[in-house]
Amino acid sequence: GSASWTSQNGSKLGSCATPGYSGTVFEPIDAYKGDLARTYFYMTTCYMNKKLDYAEGATMINYSQSTHYSQLKSWALAMLIQWHNDDPVSPKEIDRNNYIYDIQHNRNPFIDYPELVGLIFDSDSVNYFLPTSIHAVPNEKPAIYPNPVTDQLYISNLTTPHAQITVFDLQGKIFYSQTVSGKECKIEVTLFPAGFYFIKIDHCVSKFLKTN
């Protein structure tokens, strides 16, 4: 909308023109919109079942006292997905993610794997494989089952002779990494903490839910 103040780098304070919210907002310049979006995706994904102190008074987040579930409001989600798509991960953002890992030992997976935004927020399927941003997805995709899983996760239809399989959690911590020969394999997940995990098989990525 109309800006009441503009910073030295071009960021603006003013009235909101995004459908779904009216009020005073701060809009960063285009070069940092994706950075901010991926930060919000990280926070609302990793702490979706936690009570965020600011959630009840926040404009972009829904908070349900009955479920203790925090999530982005629909207008904010649509805007942040657009910001993510329009402002891809930059070398500066990758460097910051690496520096944070050196100190805190956790990463923002939406920086390491930008395609996860589409996988989590744009797909209704829990057994859906998305190609990475660099490589083409094969015609025949791997299958994982059961999903949700409690003890053993099975993978079938591996498309390469020596498939590289990596399983990591929402904070980027790796729980399994192996090169597997053959068309099928089994991963023991009994000791994995309950929650969502990503599984990367060669150049495809999907998600699964580990339950107790």
N, C-alpha and C positions, 0 to 999 in steps of 0.2 A: 504494500500500500504506500502511503505517503511517509517519508522519512523525516523524523524530527531531529536526528543527529546522525552524522556520518564520521566514522573513524578515519585515521590517517591512511589505513590500508584499504578503505572502501567498504568495510562492514557497516551495517545500518541499524539504527533503532527507530521504530515507528509502528504504525498500525499494521495489523496482519491482513493479508489479502488471500491467504490460503483457506479454501472452503473447509468448514468444520471448526474453526476457532476465530474468535474476534477478541481483540485486545492488543496490548503493547507487546512487541516481540523484538528479538535481536536476531539479525540474519548475517551470518558470516559471508565472506566473499566466496566465489565459486571454487577457488583452489582449495578450500578447507571444508566444503560441505560434505564430501565423501568421508573425510576423517571423522567429522562429528557423527555422521550417520553410523559408521562402523563402531564407534564408541558406544552409542546408544544400543545397537544390536548386541554388543558384548554384555553390557550391563543387564539388559532385560532378559537375555537368554541365560546367563550364568546365575542370576539371582531371581529367576522367575518365581521360585517358591519361597522367597524370603520377603520379610516386611521391610521395604525400602523406606527409610525415615522420611524422605521427601515425597513419597508417592501420593499420599492422601491430599496434599496440597499442590501437586504437580499438574500442569496443563496437558502434558503429552502422555501421561501414564494413567491407566485404569488400575485401581487397587480394590480388591474384594476382601472385606474383613472375614467373610464366611469361608473363603477358600485359601486366603493368604497367597493370592496369585497376582503378580504384577505383570502387566503387558502394555504395549504401546497402543494408544487409541488409533482408530482406523485412519483418521486424517493424518496423524503424525507418521504412521507406518507408510502410507502411500508417498508422503513427502520424502521420508528418509530413503526409501527404496529408489526414488528418482534421483536424489542426491548421490547415492551410492553408485548408480549406473552412470551418471553424468560426470562424476569425479573419481576415476579409478585410483587404485592404490599407487602412491608415489614413492620414489626412493627414500624421501625424508620420512614417510610414514613407516616404511620397512625398517629403517635405521632406529626409529624410536621404539618400535616393537622389540627389536633385538636388544636395545639398551635396557628396556623394562624387564625382559627375560633374564638378563644378567643379574639384576638386582632382586626381582621378585620370584623368578623361576616359573612364571606363567606367561602365556602369550594370548594375543587376541586372534582367534582362528579366522575371523572375517578379514583380517589383513593377509594372513598366510594363504587362505583359500577363499577369495572373494565370491566364488560361485556358491558358497554356503548360504549367502543371503537369499538367493533364489530357491535353494533346496529347502530351507527352513520356512521362509515366509511366503513363498509363491507356489508351493507344491502341496497338494492334499494327500499325496501318497507317502506312506512310511517305508516303502520298499522301492524307491525310485533312484536310479543312478543318473547323475549329472556329469557331463564331460567337464574336465578342467578347462581353463580359459585358453590354454596353449595347444592342446592336442585334441584331435577328433575322437569322438566316441565310436567304438566298434558297432557294427550292425547288431550283433548279438551281445547283450549285456549280461554281466554276472547276476546271480540271484542269491539273496541271503534269507535265511529262515531258521527257526521261527522268529517273528518280530511282533511283539516283545519276546525277549529271551530270558531264561533264568540260569541255565547252566552251559549248554553247548550251542554255539552258533555255527550253522552249516553254510558253506558257500559252494555253489555249483555254477557250471557253465563258464569257468575261467577260460578266457579267450587267448591267452599267451602261454607258451611252454613253461616259462618261469615267471609267475606273477608276483609282483611286489605288493604285499598287503600290510597296511598300517592302520591301527585302531587308536584313536585319540579322543579325549573328552572335550567338553566345551571350553576348557581353559587351555587346550593345546597340549596337555600331558599325554605322552605316548604310552599305551598299555600293551601294545603288541606290534611287532614289526618283524616280518619274515618273508623270505622268498619261497614260494610254494610251487612245486612241480605237479603237473597233472591237471585234470579238469575240475576236481573237487577238493575241499579241505574242511577241517573242523577246528574251531577255536574254542578253548575252554574259557568261559567268562564267569565261572562261579564266584571267584574272588573279586570280580570287578564291583566297585560300589554301584548302587542303584542310580540310574539316571540315563540321560541321552548320550550316545557316542556317535562319532563319525567313523566310517570305514572307507579307506582309500585303496582301491585296487587298480594298480597301474595308473591309468589316466582317468579313472572314474571315481566318483565319491558318492556315498549314500549315508544314511543314518539308521540307527536302531536304538531301541529302548531296552535297558537292562533292568529287570525287576527282581525283587527278593524272593 
